[in-house]
Amino acid sequence: MKTFKTPIIIDGLQYNNWSEDIFRQMNEGGVSAVHVTICYHEDFQEMVENVIAWNRLFEEYSDLIFQGRSSDDVLKGADEGRTAIIFGFQNCSPIEDNIGLVEICHQLGVRFMQLSYNNQSLLATGCYEEDDPGITRMGRQVISEMNRVGLVVDMSHSAARSTLEAIEISSRPIAITHANPLFWFDALRNKSDDVLKALAESGGILGFSMYPHHLKNKSACLLEEFCEMIARTAEMIGVERIGMGSDLCQNQPDRVVEWMRNGTWSTDRDFGEGSAKSAGFPEQPEWFRDNRDFINIFSCLRRKGFSENEVKRIAGLNWLEFFENSFAPQNNSKSENA
């Protein structure tokens, strides 16, 4: 693998109001790849329309971004000073009730799919549900198909039992692309010690979120506190099993967070964490406003005693290895032996 003077930076999840300014911030911040949410509640046809819109962005801003489908594309981005955009879903709605669409989505370049987004889905239970019966009959079949084609199982918004069962059922390591440990801050979306340990033991990866509702003291969270959390998590599950998953929602209007929480499933307003009366995006902590601020985290990790190699792993090399092992179709012989 080619070596680079600065760390390869990979972000496990962003959902920005995309623009040339943000793409340039990625470039200035040295971000080589970002897993980008292209769907929340959209069905298959609506998802295809979003892919079409992204194709137009790739054409218009080809000097800054391109579609990433593999770990090699991340290295290409690092080499060329561009950012590989990797598609993902935060819900399973684009496959509707048709397992054949799993492979079609992968062929379109999708590389991550959450099995549920806060609510119960056809596949798994979301973290907002009171009861968690675990992975459904269809969910087991879809996980197997995702494993076969190279579509990563993401359980960021899923409940604990469903997540533990997904880890057990999946023949390939899964990801929690954007969440933090529950031991650090008690939020619905943050993950218990049991989930984190099972994730690590299976070869999965956790992306740390900088979204204020997942942070201790929210928007007032201190950089030192955040990096202390990273250090404690590394001690618990290993530095090889962690990375960045900022959950950056930059420049989005407040109506978008209502879409994220409510979609088309409810006529009530489900405002969710941190918003008793109205949904809206919280202010980012001052040390992470946009893609140019990853350097603040990595500098702090060095001060906390992380070696340069460990910082590089957290910045992107762990995700890069995960991509290399996860995005291609599964070898049949390996599947049989899993």
C-alpha positions in Angstrom: 0.0 0.0 0.0 1.3 3.5 -0.9 2.3 5.6 2.1 1.0 9.2 2.6 2.7 11.9 4.6 -0.6 12.8 6.4 -3.2 10.4 7.7 -5.8 9.1 5.3 -9.1 10.5 6.7 -12.3 8.5 6.3 -15.6 9.6 7.8 -18.1 6.8 8.5 -21.2 9.0 8.1 -22.3 12.4 6.9 -25.6 13.9 5.7 -24.9 17.5 4.7 -26.7 19.9 2.5 -24.2 19.3 -0.2 -22.6 22.2 -2.1 -19.3 23.2 -3.7 -18.3 24.9 -0.4 -18.7 21.6 1.5 -16.8 19.7 -1.1 -14.0 22.2 -0.9 -13.9 22.0 2.8 -13.5 18.2 2.4 -10.6 18.9 0.1 -9.0 21.4 2.4 -9.4 19.0 5.4 -7.7 16.2 3.5 -10.8 13.9 3.7 -10.3 11.0 1.3 -13.6 9.3 1.7 -17.0 9.9 3.3 -19.9 7.4 3.7 -22.8 9.6 2.6 -26.5 9.0 3.4 -28.5 9.0 0.2 -31.8 7.6 1.8 -33.8 7.7 5.0 -37.4 6.8 4.2 -37.3 6.7 0.4 -38.6 3.7 -1.6 -36.5 2.2 -4.4 -37.6 4.6 -7.1 -37.0 7.7 -4.9 -33.6 6.3 -4.0 -32.8 6.0 -7.8 -33.7 9.7 -8.2 -31.2 10.5 -5.4 -28.5 8.5 -7.3 -29.3 10.5 -10.4 -28.9 13.8 -8.4 -25.5 12.6 -7.1 -24.4 11.6 -10.6 -24.9 15.3 -11.6 -22.8 16.4 -8.6 -20.0 14.0 -9.6 -20.1 15.5 -13.1 -20.2 19.1 -12.0 -17.6 18.8 -9.3 -15.4 16.1 -10.7 -12.3 18.0 -9.5 -13.4 17.6 -5.9 -15.5 14.4 -5.6 -16.2 11.1 -7.3 -18.2 8.0 -6.5 -16.3 5.5 -4.4 -17.0 1.8 -4.6 -13.9 0.2 -3.1 -10.9 0.7 -0.8 -8.9 1.4 -4.0 -11.1 4.4 -4.6 -10.2 5.7 -1.1 -6.5 5.5 -2.0 -7.3 7.2 -5.4 -8.9 10.0 -3.5 -5.9 10.4 -1.2 -3.5 10.4 -4.1 -5.5 12.9 -6.2 -6.6 15.2 -3.4 -10.3 14.4 -4.1 -13.0 12.8 -1.9 -14.6 9.4 -2.6 -18.3 9.5 -1.9 -19.6 6.2 -0.7 -23.3 5.6 -0.8 -25.3 4.3 2.2 -28.9 4.0 3.5 -30.0 4.9 7.0 -33.0 2.6 6.6 -34.0 -0.5 4.6 -36.9 1.2 2.9 -35.2 1.3 -0.6 -35.3 -2.5 -0.8 -39.0 -2.4 0.0 -40.1 -6.1 0.6 -38.0 -7.4 -2.3 -34.7 -9.1 -1.4 -33.6 -9.0 -5.0 -33.1 -5.3 -4.7 -30.2 -5.8 -2.3 -28.0 -6.8 -5.2 -29.3 -4.0 -7.4 -28.5 -1.5 -4.7 -25.0 -2.8 -4.5 -24.6 -2.6 -8.3 -25.6 1.1 -8.0 -22.7 1.6 -5.6 -24.5 1.4 -2.3 -22.1 -0.1 0.4 -23.9 0.4 3.7 -27.5 -0.2 4.8 -29.0 0.2 8.2 -31.5 -2.5 9.1 -33.7 0.0 10.9 -33.9 3.7 11.5 -35.2 4.3 15.1 -38.5 2.3 14.4 -39.3 -1.3 13.8 -38.7 -2.2 10.2 -39.3 -5.4 8.2 -35.7 -6.4 9.2 -34.9 -5.3 12.7 -36.0 -3.1 15.6 -35.0 0.6 16.0 -33.7 2.1 19.2 -36.8 4.2 19.8 -39.1 1.1 20.2 -40.0 0.0 23.7 -39.8 -3.7 22.8 -37.0 -5.3 20.7 -37.9 -8.8 19.4 -34.7 -8.9 17.4 -34.0 -9.7 13.8 -37.0 -10.8 11.8 -37.4 -13.7 9.4 -36.8 -11.4 6.5 -34.0 -9.7 8.3 -32.1 -13.0 8.5 -32.5 -13.6 4.8 -31.5 -10.0 3.9 -28.4 -10.2 6.1 -27.3 -13.3 4.3 -27.8 -11.6 0.9 -26.0 -8.5 2.1 -23.1 -10.6 3.1 -23.1 -12.3 -0.3 -23.0 -9.2 -2.4 -20.9 -7.0 -0.2 -23.4 -4.6 1.4 -22.4 -3.7 4.9 -24.9 -4.3 7.8 -25.1 -1.0 9.7 -26.8 -1.0 13.1 -26.3 2.6 14.2 -30.0 3.3 14.9 -31.0 -0.2 15.9 -31.9 -1.5 19.4 -29.5 -3.7 21.4 -31.0 -7.2 21.0 -31.4 -6.6 17.2 -27.8 -5.4 17.0 -26.4 -8.4 19.0 -28.4 -10.8 16.8 -27.2 -9.1 13.6 -23.6 -9.5 14.8 -24.2 -13.2 15.5 -26.1 -13.9 12.2 -23.8 -12.0 9.9 -21.0 -14.0 8.3 -19.1 -10.8 7.8 -18.3 -8.1 10.3 -20.9 -5.4 10.7 -20.5 -1.7 11.4 -21.9 0.9 13.7 -21.0 3.8 11.6 -22.1 6.7 13.8 -22.6 6.4 17.6 -20.8 6.7 20.9 -20.5 4.4 24.0 -23.3 4.4 26.4 -20.8 4.4 29.3 -19.8 8.0 28.3 -23.2 9.5 27.7 -26.7 8.0 28.1 -28.5 8.6 24.8 -30.9 6.3 23.0 -28.5 5.9 20.1 -25.3 5.2 22.1 -24.2 1.6 22.5 -23.8 -0.5 25.6 -20.5 -2.3 26.6 -22.0 -5.6 25.6 -22.8 -4.4 22.1 -19.4 -2.8 21.7 -17.5 -5.8 22.9 -19.5 -8.2 20.6 -18.9 -5.8 17.7 -15.1 -5.8 18.3 -14.9 -9.6 18.9 -16.6 -10.2 15.5 -14.2 -7.8 13.7 -16.7 -5.0 13.3 -16.0 -1.2 13.7 -17.5 1.7 15.5 -17.4 5.3 14.1 -17.4 8.0 16.8 -20.2 10.6 16.3 -19.7 14.3 16.8 -23.5 15.0 16.6 -24.3 17.0 19.7 -27.2 14.8 20.9 -24.7 11.9 21.2 -22.1 14.0 23.2 -21.7 14.6 26.9 -22.9 18.2 27.5 -24.0 18.2 23.8 -22.9 21.3 21.9 -20.8 22.3 24.9 -18.8 19.1 24.9 -15.1 19.7 25.3 -12.6 18.2 22.9 -10.6 16.8 25.8 -13.7 14.9 27.0 -14.3 13.5 23.5 -10.8 12.3 23.2 -10.8 10.8 26.7 -13.9 8.8 25.6 -12.0 7.6 22.5 -9.1 6.5 24.7 -11.3 4.6 27.1 -13.1 2.9 24.2 -9.8 1.9 22.7 -8.8 0.3 26.0 -12.1 -1.6 26.0 -12.3 -2.9 22.4 -9.0 -2.2 20.8 -7.7 0.7 18.7 -8.2 -1.4 15.6 -11.9 -1.4 16.0 -12.6 2.3 16.1 -12.8 5.2 13.6 -14.6 8.4 12.8 -18.4 8.6 12.0 -19.1 12.3 12.5 -22.8 12.3 11.6 -22.2 15.8 10.3 -25.4 17.4 9.1 -23.9 20.7 7.9 -26.1 23.5 6.6 -29.3 21.5 6.7 -32.6 23.4 7.3 -34.6 22.3 10.4 -37.3 20.8 8.2 -34.8 18.1 7.2 -34.5 16.8 10.8 -38.3 16.5 10.8 -38.1 14.4 7.6 -35.4 12.2 9.2 -37.5 11.6 12.3 -41.0 11.4 10.7 -40.6 10.5 7.1 -44.0 9.4 5.8 -44.8 6.9 8.6 -46.4 9.4 11.0 -48.8 12.3 11.1 -47.6 13.2 14.6 -44.3 15.1 15.2 -41.7 12.7 16.6 -39.1 15.2 17.7 -36.8 12.7 19.3 -33.7 13.3 21.4 -32.9 16.7 22.7 -36.0 18.5 21.4 -39.0 18.6 23.7 -41.1 21.0 21.5 -39.5 21.3 18.1 -37.1 19.5 15.9 -34.0 21.2 14.8 -30.3 20.7 14.3 -28.1 21.5 17.3 -25.0 23.7 17.0 -21.8 21.7 16.4 -19.2 21.8 19.1 -16.6 24.6 18.4 -13.8 22.1 17.8 -15.7 20.3 15.0 -17.6 22.7 12.7 -16.9 21.0 9.4 -14.5 18.7 7.5 -11.5 21.0 8.1 -11.6 20.3 11.8 -10.6 16.6 12.0 -7.1 17.8 12.6 -8.3 19.1 16.0 -9.3 15.6 17.1 -6.1 13.9 15.9 -3.9 16.5 17.6 -5.8 15.9 20.8 -5.4 12.2 20.5 -1.6 12.6 20.2 -1.7 14.7 23.4 -3.6 11.9 25.0 -0.7 9.5 24.3 -1.8 7.8 21.1 1.1 6.9 18.8 1.2 8.2 15.3 0.3 4.8 13.9 -2.7 4.6 16.3 -3.8 8.1 15.2 -3.6 7.0 11.5 -5.7 3.9 12.3 -8.4 5.9 13.9 -8.3 8.6 11.2 -8.9 6.2 8.4 -6.8 3.1 8.1 -9.2 1.0 10.2 -12.1 2.0 7.9 -9.9 1.4 4.9 -9.2 -2.2 6.0 -12.8 -2.7 6.7 -13.8 -1.5 3.3 -11.2 -3.8 1.7 -12.8 -6.8 3.4 -16.4 -5.8 3.1 -17.4 -4.2 -0.2 -16.7 -7.0 -2.7 -19.0 -10.1 -3.2 -18.3 -12.9 -0.8 -16.3 -15.8 -1.9 -18.6 -18.9 -1.8 -16.1 -21.1 -0.1 -15.5 -18.5 2.7 -19.3 -18.2 3.1 -19.6 -21.9 3.5 -16.8 -22.0 6.2 -18.1 -18.9 8.1 
